[in-house]
Amino acid sequence: MTEDTQEARAVPLSGLFEAERSAEIVAASLAGTTDERLKEILSSLVRHTHAFVKEVGLSAEEWAAGIRFLTETGQKCDDTRQEFILLSDVLGVSMLVDAVNQPADGRLTESTVEGPFHMVDSPARSLGDSTDEAGRGGEPCLVTGRVVDTDGRPVAGAGIDVWQADADGFYDVQRPGEVPERNLRGLFTADADGRFWFRTIVPRYYPVPTDGPVGTLLKATGRHSYRAAHIHLEVSAPGIRTLTTHLFVDGSPYLDSDAVFGVKESLIRTFAQVDDPARAAGHGLPNPFRHADFPVTVRREARP
Amino acid sequence: MTEDTQEARAVPLSGLFEAERSAEIVAASLAGTTDERLKEILSSLVRHTHAFVKEVGLSAEEWAAGIRFLTETGQKCDDTRQEFILLSDVLGVSMLVDAVNQPADGRLTESTVEGPFHMVDSPARSLGDSTDEAGRGGEPCLVTGRVVDTDGRPVAGAGIDVWQADADGFYDVQRPGEVPERNLRGLFTADADGRFWFRTIVPRYYPVPTDGPVGTLLKATGRHSYRAAHIHLEVSAPGIRTLTTHLFVDGSPYLDSDAVFGVKESLIRTFAQVDDPARAAGHGLPNPFRHADFPVTVRREARP
């Protein structure tokens, strides 16, 4: 019986970890992935993650802080809060994903981020209805528009899903019990000419939620948390590519430093002051009121 | 009063998002970060993340799947489960962080990952004690070693914190109520000559937890979830750099395909069969027993 346990192994093992080839070794372990696209995505993710760790020489303490940050971000999520989307938003990842998926076509209305507040279904409303069920103040406003395709043909019956913050900068889900559920949300159906119109109030700029890890990150990086004032729109119809975008309020603070990098020049509209008693009465609005017009051009999907 | 709301802005906004310069634009937003190291880390992270999104052309659906995966990973974490560390482990990131923080020095005992099971304090035990309080079977085993520095001087009184899976491949925290708390854990103190010895049972190879998102990932990539059999050791003392490592059991399955890439050839030891009634009796072990010797060389920190 020998107790010489210090001897070298007769046959060295292959495939062990080496820092120099770390990403290759891990990528090789993914060889059995049956979904080729998943394999491509994970291999790229592994290469970039390993390159990041090497580039900054991440310390064990910094790694642990990263693990804590990610864990807290996941645990902050619930039915009305999506902290990982918020993280993606403030790091410009959401806007980048949007950009890489949009065909370059100057005729189309530009898209922007969906944001974390589209988590409840909007109630169906009739053209001309108001989304403001709370009636807690704010400047009454008319939004009009027309959905056409790139040939200028109207998209009859297009769905226009809208949601927005109130005059204090809060979404309904941030004020449970204080405002009616699904306040300032609405699903409208364009008429035969692709036209839509509805009443609402002018939204206020607002801070993204800052009571979680993303708020801590913004503070540590000296960034403010505000989004320029906007109304979200999602425009869809059979045979067209769904458009997720915003209508920004010209003159709003933070148009040039939006916390989620969501502003595009072409999406900013004047919310004009209108003084026209007859027109106001026709829409059931007080006089004067504000008006924004937002023509929308969408892409017809190629027929299969 | 005009209602021409279609006019172009007189002065274009600066600093808006552009896909081509996306990482630069986001990195520029971090200019106010007072902690220079945080700024460096986040800027690198943003560059690599944006490069990944562009390289694979991440679709909105793939992005959403990623958000769901990260959220579920965070929500799987609790006091006895750290799914983000597990994710870091199976992607080789933990081993890489370990590697970039270890000075290249062939004289030192190599380090490896800490793993997710070092979440409870090990009970202080006397040299020669057994960590096996459950007595539910397994091959009795003696582990011996000596802690020295790179000059061969013993590190008297070094702390040797050990934790391991049982003969079925489970840690104590995975069997609450079934085994004593802190079973197969122990904090030993080396003698004046740096020597340590304790009794335990030979650990079994085991799967990492697969009932969470990381398990789903392993399955989707055709990878098994097993770790080669090992005993964790953390060796510390005033004035030395703490060493976190494993003692691997030679002959264990999965030494060449460890799920977390944790195996290093130099850390594998024969758990020799010893047939010596007197020696067995001296240690309070049945005869025959298994024995592994694990000499440890640590680095003295430079005096400030």
Interface residues (C-beta under 8 A of the other chain):
Chain A: M1 T2 E3 T5 Q6 E7 R9 P12 L13 S14 G15 L16 F17 A19 S22 A23 I25 V26 S29 L30 A31 G32 T33 T34 D35 R37 L38 K39 E40 I41 L42 S44 L45 V46 H48 T49 H50 A51 F52 V53 K54 E55 V56 G57 L58 S59 A60 E62 W63 I67 L70 T71 E72 T73 G74 Q75 C77 Q82 F84 I85 S88 L91 G92 V93 S94 M95 L96 V97 D98 A99 V100 N101 A220 T221 G222 R223 D250 L255 D256 S257 F261 G262 V263 K264 E265 I268 R269 T270 A272 Q273 V274 D275 D276 H291 A292 D293 P295
Chain B: M1 T2 E3 T5 Q6 E7 R9 P12 L13 S14 G15 L16 F17 A19 S22 A23 I25 V26 S29 L30 A31 G32 T33 T34 D35 R37 L38 K39 E40 I41 L42 S44 L45 V46 H48 T49 H50 A51 F52 V53 K54 E55 V56 G57 L58 S59 A60 E62 W63 I67 L70 T71 E72 T73 G74 Q75 C77 Q82 F84 I85 S88 L91 G92 V93 S94 M95 L96 V97 D98 A99 V100 N101 A220 T221 G222 R223 D250 L255 D256 S257 F261 G262 V263 K264 E265 I268 R269 T270 A272 Q273 V274 D275 D276 H291 A292 D293 P295
